[in-house]
């Protein structure tokens, strides 16, 4: 069987800039990324694609809030499902078209994926993940009172709703994903980290108002599939120490021990590189062979060892 690569695409990578946020704009960005995914498949990998959805969920929430005088609000778990379907559709179409151009006998399919989280996860008691539009303090207090939202000031830019970001524990549709991979499908799954669900005492599932980190969910999927490679696509070509400082240093390689050391030393920011490195640490500790971080246009070059940051045990 071919080696398996789980490729995690950031939700922001589907948006080129603030002037190109429309659905057609997002498809064009998606299609560019799919060129590199097709090249990776030609390089010999069975590929499973995961993706972020932060901006896209924000758009749905904004529409829901603006239409609140006429329509019911969209629950956060449904926002996750909506974006999994929409982004998955774009990836499927872009991959289909790219495969056709290259004469590749390959098919792509999206699995709307639920991911189980612990209803007693500490993050539910102290929500901290900002979502949705910015608000004035007065509006935030009204939302807190009327809608029972948790709200917080966001880096001096205004107030926003905050929700829990629990740790993913089980991928509900794992067996379906595994069988599709075995049948040579390119599977798009755990979009946005998966739709967070909790389990009641009788084993029934219920959607949760939470956001799962996409990279942690991708790491869990990669471990469950016994993937050979976890490839995280982000905005930078290589991981850097002292990022943004005069002594910034780009890394070509990193060991598991070095990654844990750099985390302890505080080199990686919580909302940026830190969750990616933590996800890779979990992947390698769980039996993964290697991981790579790079930007979308360098996916194949990074796999060939020409660029990116490669992390190994």
N, C-alpha and C positions, 0 to 999 in steps of 0.2 A: 504494500500500500504506500502511496505517496506520503511524504511528510506533511503534517498539518501546520498551517500558519494561521493564527488568529490576528487579524489586522483591525486595530481600533482607530477609527477616524473621529476627530473632534467635530462637534456640532458647529463650532465657529469656522471650521475649514470649508464649510459649505456656503459661507458668506464672505465674498471677496473684500468688501468694505461697506461703509454705511450707505453708499449710493447704489449698491447692488444687492438688495435684500429681497427682491421679489422672488416668487416661485420659479419663473424662468431663469433668473439669475442663479438661484440655488441649483437648478438642474445643470446649468453649464459648469458650475464649480464641481458638482458631483461627477459629471462626465469626465472632467479632467483627471480626477482622482481614479476613476475606473480604468483609464488608460494604463495607469501604473499597476493597478490590481491585476489586470489582464496580463501584463508583462510578468508579474510575479507568478501567475499560474503557468505561463509558458516556461518559467524558470524551474518548474517541477513541483510546485506546492499545491496541495488542496487548501483552498482559502476559505476561512469563515470571517465574515465582516461584521464588526460591531460599530456603533456610531454614537456620538453625542446628540443632544437635542435641546440644549439650554436656550439658545435664541428662539428656536421654533416654538417651544413651550411658552416662552415669554410672549410671542406674537398671539398665540391662542388665548392666553390669559388677558392680554390687552383688549382683544376683540370682545371677549366675554364681558369684561368690565364696561367697555363702551356701549355694549348692547344691553346692559343690565336693566334698562328701563323697559325693554320689550321681551327679552328672552331669559330663560333660566341660566344660571352660571354653569360652567363646565368644571367638574371636579378634577383635581390634579391628576389622579390616576388615569382618568379618561384622556386628559391632555397627553399623557405619556403614550397611551395606546394610539391616539390620533397621529402623533408624530412618528411612531414606529411604522404605521401603515404608509404615511405619506413619503417619508424619507426612504423606506424600504422600496416603495414603488419606483422612486427616482433611481435608486441604485440598480434595481432589477432591469429597468429600461436601458439605463446607460451601459450596464454590463452586456445585456442582450445585443445592443447595437455595436459595442466594441468587439464582442466575440464574432459577430457577423463580418465585420471589416477584416478581421484577422483569419477568418475561415476556421474558427475554433468550434469544436463540437462540445459546447458547455452550456449549462443552464443555471440560472440563479433563482432563488426563492426566498421570500421573507417569512419568518416565523414570528408572529406577535407573541412576545415572551413575557411571562410573569416571573418575578424573582421574589422568593420568600425572604422576609426579614423578621426579626424577633420583635413581637409587639412590646416587649420590655426593653428594647434597645435604649440605652441612655439618651440618645439623640432626640427621642420623642419628648423627653422631659426638658430638654434645653435645645430647641430648634435654632439653627444658625445659618442655614443655606438660603441666601436671598433669591427670590424669584419674582417675576412680574415687573410691573411698572414702578417708577419712583413716585412718591407721594409727599405732600406736605405733612408736617407733624400732626396738624389738625385732622387731616384725612386718615392718617395712620391710626390715630386714637379712636376715630369713629369706627374704623374697620375692626379694631381690637374689641370695641364695645358691642357693635351690632353683629359682626360676623364671626367673632371669637378667633380672629387671626392673631398669630404671634407676629409682631412687627419690631423692626430695629433700624437704627440709623446706619447707612451704608457708606462708609469711607468719606463722609463729608459731602456726599452727592445728593442726599435726600433720604427719605424713609422708604422701606420696602417690606413686603411680607417675607417672613422667614419660616422655613419648614425643616423637618427632621431630615437627616442624611444617614440612615441606618446602614449597617454592614450587611451586604448580601450573604445569604446562607445556603440557598438552594435554588437552582434553576428548574422551574416547574416543567417546562417543555424539553428538558435535556434529552430524553430518549428520542423524541422526534428529530431533534437537531442531529443527534448522533447517527441515526439511520439515514437521514438525507445526505450527510457528509459521506457516509459509506457508499451511497449511490451516486457519488461524484457531482452532487449539486454544490454550487457556491451558495452558502447559507448566510443570510443577513439576520442577525438575532441580537438579543439583549440590548436593543436600541435604547439610548438614553440611560443605560444601566439596568434596563428592564422595568416593567411596571411593578412597583412595590406592592406586595400583598402580605397580609398577616393571616395566621391560622387560628381559628378558635378551638375550643376544647374538643369539639367533635370533628376537627380536621377540615372544616369548611374554610374557604378562602374569602378574604374581603380586601378590597383596595384600600391603600393607605395614602394619606396626604403627606407624601414624602418624596425625596429625590435620592436615588442611589447613584453613587459615583460610577461613571461609565467605565473608568479604568479598573476599578476594583471588581466590577461585574465581569469585565472582559478577562481579567486574571482568573476569576473563579471558573468561567467557561473554558478557558485554555487548560486549566488543571483537570477539569472534569473530562475533557476530550483527549487528555494526554497529548496535547499539542507539542510539537517540536520547537515552535517559535512563537513568541508573543511580540508583535510589531506594533508599536504605538506611534501613530502619525500625529504630529503637533505642529506648532508654528515655527519651530526652530530646527536647524539642521543637526545640531549636536547639543547635548547636555553641557551646561557650563557650571563651574564653581565660581562663586562671587559674581553671579550674574548682574550685569548692569554697573559694575564697579570698575575702576581703572585696572585692577589686577584680575579681571575676568579671564578664565581659562577654560577652553573647550576640551572636552574629553572624548577620545577615540574609543577607549575601552574602560570598563569598570568591573571589578569582581563583586560578588555578593557582599563580602565583608566590607569592601570599600563603600558600597552603596549604603550599608547600615551605618558606617562611620560618618559619612557625609550628612545623612539624615540627622544623626545626633548632634553634629556640629552646626546644624541650622542652615545649610547651603540652599535648601529648596523651599520655595514659598508654598504655603498651604493651598492657595487657590490656583496654583499653576503646576509646577513640576513635582511637588511633594507627593500628591496622590499617584502620579505615574510611577515614581520610583518605589513607593510602597507596594503598588500593584505588582511590579516586577519582582520585588523581594519575595512576596507571597508566592508568585508563580515559580520562582527558582527553588524556594524552600519546599514547595509542593511537588517537586520532581521535574519541573521544566528544564530544558537544556540551555536555552539562551533567549535573550530578549534584545530588541533594538528600539531606540527612539530616534526619529528623524522627521523631516517634513514630507508632505505627500509626494512632491516631485522627485524625491530621492529614495523612494522605497526600494527599488530594485538595486540601485547603486549601493545602498546600505547593506542589503542582503549579500551582495558580492564583496563586501568589506571595503568599499571605496570611500564611504563617508558614514555619517551617523554615529551614534554612541552604542556600542555593543556591551551588554552586561551578561556575564556568565558566572556559573557557580565557582 
